[in-house]
Amino acid sequence: MKPPRPPLTHRHVEVFRAVMAAGSVTGAAAALHTSQPTVSRELARMEHVLDLRLFERVRGRLAPTAQGYALHEEVQRSYAGLERVADTAVRLRQFTQGQLSIACLPAFAHALLPGACARFLQAHPGVSVSVVPLESPLLEERLAAQAHDLGITEHDHALAGAAARLLLELDEVAVLPAGHALLARRRLAARDFAGQPFVSFHPRDPYRQLVDGLFAEAGVERRRVLETDSAAAVCAMVAHGVGLGIVNPLTALAAAGTGLEVRALAFAIPFRVHAVRPAHRPGNPLVERFESALRAECDELGRTVARAWAGARRAG
């Protein structure tokens, strides 16, 4: 019966990683502040323990084998996890005034939260803020799991263990490429989209379903030429002349002026912004302060949208 092999140790892995990084025993020994014979000995022990040939010895130099490269990938993933732990510890030391974790739909990460975060951090410069964009239904799942201090969503559907507050209510808008003939109108009716190329959200999207229902009710057929997941992507496609689109006013406002024009709709498609607080997450006094900054930003954006398209519903 063969004696059991000795266990793999952290020292073995450390030496192996150093050799792979340095490309030589000499470089690894210098990086580890040890001798070349020690490094060679630890490598040989590691190969014995694993019963793998990790390096070929060619003219006194080490050349990693395919197994060596494969093992190194796994080692790098493990060290990446350790580095994330170390980074978190650094943040905890540096941001002694608190941390705030916010989950939101991707549209809000670029069209609402930058302004809100700027307001908040100006008043609380020592706080660390983490913004995590998530699509539905993963966003709702993470909030129900109490994984974040605050969530920003479009819908107020009942969430287990969370409560929603309305922050802003506006209407969806039409986006058109610069120079389009329909820009002569200040607002667009459903019939204006007849026969026009149209950039849609994917069929599973609630806004897509609502928009399709409104056009079907009006008896208007569009040429749906492209489908995509995000309002930002719709705006980018429209700016390149792919077609027309209907998106939320915050994303449209952020994208306007880069080959993209915005018009109000003669029919209403409500767009709402809700703040969601997980009910069972440990209390964080920063949440109330961030919500104040968020409300101020929503108020400002609401006024900006009103000014940008003032009188659009009265014009024909």
N, C-alpha and C positions, 0 to 999 in steps of 0.2 A: 504494500500500500504506500502510495506516494505521500510524503509529508505535505501538509497544506501550505499553499503559497502565502507569503507575508502580505499584509494588507497594503493597498495603495494609500499613500500619505499626501498631505497638502504640500509637503516639501518636494515630492516627486513632480507634482503638477506645476509647482512654481518654477522648478528648474526646466522642465519641458517647455513651458511657455516662454521663459527667458531665452532659451536656445532658438526657438522658432522666431522670436522677435529680433534677436541679434544676428541670426544667421550663422553663428559660430559658437564653439565652446568658449573661446577667448572672450568674445563680447558678452556672453551670458555670465561668465565668471566675474567680469568687471561690473556688470549691472547688479549682480547679487552680492558683491563684495566678498567673494570667496575665491578659491583656487580652481584652476582648470581640472586637476585630477578629481576634485570633489564633484564638479559638475559631471564629468564623464562617468564617475562611479554611480551617481544618482540616476543618470539616464539609463545605465546598464541595469540597475536594480528595477527601474520602472518597466523596462522591456521584459524583464524576467517575471515581474509580478503580473503584468498583463498578458504575457505570452504572445506579444506582438513585436514585430520588427518595425520600429518607428523611424529609423534612419538607416541609410546606406553609408558605409564608410568608404569614401572615394578619395584616394591620395591624401589621406590625413584630414579630410573635411567631411562634414556631415551633410547629407542630402536627404531631406524628408521623403519617406515613402508615401504611397497613396493612403495607407492606414494612418501614417503620421499626420497628413493634412486633414483627414477626416476627424481624427481625434482633436486636432487643434481647433477646428470649428466649434466643437462642443465645449472645449475649454473656454473659448472666447465668449460663448453665450453665457456660461456660468459666471465669468468675471464681469460681464456686462451687468448681470443681476446684482453682483456685489457693488459695482460702481454706482448703480442707481440707489442702493441703500446708503452709500457714502454721500451721494449728492443730496439725498433727503436730509441726512444729518447736518450737512452744511447749511441747507436752507433753514432748518429748525434753529440753528445757532444764529444765523444772520438776521432772520425775520422774527425777532423776539416779540414784536407787537401783534403777532397773530397771522393766521393763514385762512384763506377763504377759497373754497372749491365750488366752481360754478359749471353746470352742464347746460348746454343750449343746443337748439337746432343750428345747423351750419349757417343759415342765412343771418342769424343774429350775431355770429362771431365776427362778421365783417361790416354789418350795417347798423348795429345798435350798441354792442358791448364795447367797442373801442372808445366811444365817447363817454359811456358810463364809467368805464375803468379809469379813464383819464380824470374825470371828476373825482372819483373815489380816492385814487392814489395821490392826488394833489392834497387832499385833506388828511390822508393816512399814509404817508410815504414809507413807513416801516413795515407795511403789511405785504405779504406774499399772496398774489391772486393766481389761481389756476383756472383756465377756461378750457373746457373739454367739449368740442362740437360733436354731437351725436344725432343720427337720424332716428326718426320714430320707426318701430316701437322701442328700440333699444334705449332711447332717452327716458321714456316713461318707466321702463324696467329698472334702470339705474336709480331713478328718483324714488321709486317704490321700495327699492332695496336700501334706501337711506345712504347712498354712496356719495352724495354731494350736499353741500350746505344749501344750495339754491339752484333752481332750474328755471330756464326761460323757454316757454313753449308757445305755440299758437292756439292750442286747444285747452279747454278746461274740463276735459273728460275726467270722471271720477278716478282718482288714483288711490290705491290702497296705501294708507299711511302717509298721505300728503294733502296739502291744501293749496288751492290756486287763487290768485288775486289778479283782477284785470288791471293792466297798466295803460293800455293804449288800444284804441279802436279806430281804424281807418277803412278805406275801400281799396281793393285791388285796382291796378291801373294797366293800361295797354302800353307796350313798348314797341317802337318802330325804328327801322334803320333811318339814319339821316337822309333827307332828300325824298322820302317816300311821299307819294301823292296824297295820302290820307292825313298828312300833317297840316293840310289846309283846314282841317276841322279841329275845333278845340276839345271836342269830346266825341267818342265813337260809339255808335249804336251797334247792336248785334249784326244788322244787315250790312254794315260796312266791312265786315270780315268775310263776306260771301266770296268764295273762290280764291281767297288770299292764302298764300303759303303760311303755315302756322307751326310754331315750335311749342310742343306740349310737354307737360310732365308725364311720367310713366302712368299707365292706366290705374295702378294701385293707389296713386296719390289722391287724397280727398279733394284737393283743389281741381285736379284734372277731372274728376268725376262731376264736380259741381259745374265747372265751365262747360263740359260736354252736355250736361243736362240743360243748361240755359240755351245753348245754341240749338239743341234738338227741339226744345220747346218753341223757339223762334223760327224754326224751319230753315235754319242757315247752315249750309255746308261749307266747311273750310277745307283746304288742302293740307292735311297734317303731314309735314315733310320730315319732322325729326322729333324724337322724344328724349328727354334727359331728366336727371334727378333733382337738380337744384335751380333756384331762381337765378343765381349768379351765372350758371351755365346757359340758361335761357337768354339772359341779357347779352352774353358774349356772342351767342349764335345770331341773335337779332342784329347786333352791331355790325356783324360781318355780312349782313344782307340775306341770311338764310330764310327769314320769314318774319311774321309778327308774333307777339307773345302777350300773355297776361300774367303779371307777377305782383308780388307785394310791393307797396310803395317805398319801403325802406331800401330794399335792394335796388329798385329802379332809380331812386334818388342818388344812391351811391354810384351807380353806373352811368347816369345821364351825362351827356357832354363828350363821351368818347365814341362817337359814331352812333349814339343811341339817343332817341327822343322819347318823351313820355306824354301820354294823353290820358285824360280822365275817361271813364266809361259812363255811358248813359244809363247803364243798369248796375245795380249794386252787388258786389261780391265782398262781403265783410272780411276784414283781416284784423285779427286781435293778437295782442301780446299779453301773456300771463306770466306772473312770477309764481313759482311753485316751491313751497317749503316742505321738506320731509318732516313729518310730525315726530318721529322717534329718534332723530339724530341728536346727539348732544348739543345743547344750546350754544350758539356762537353769537356774541353781541355785535359782531361785524356785519351780520346778515341784515339787520335793520338799517344800518348805515349805508350798506351797499344798495339796498332797495330804495333809499332816499335818492341816491345818485342816479339810479336807474329811472325812477319816476321823473326826475328833473330832465334827464336826457330824452325820455319819451315825450314829455311836454314840449321840449324844444323841437324835436323832430316833427311832432304834430303841427306846430306852428309853421315850420319850414315847408312841410307838404302843403299846408293850406295856402301859404304865400305863392308857392311854385305853380299851383294850378287854381288860383283864385278865379272864381267866376266860371270855371270850366263847365259846371253843370247848368249854368244859365245860357252859355253860348251854344250855338248849333253848328 
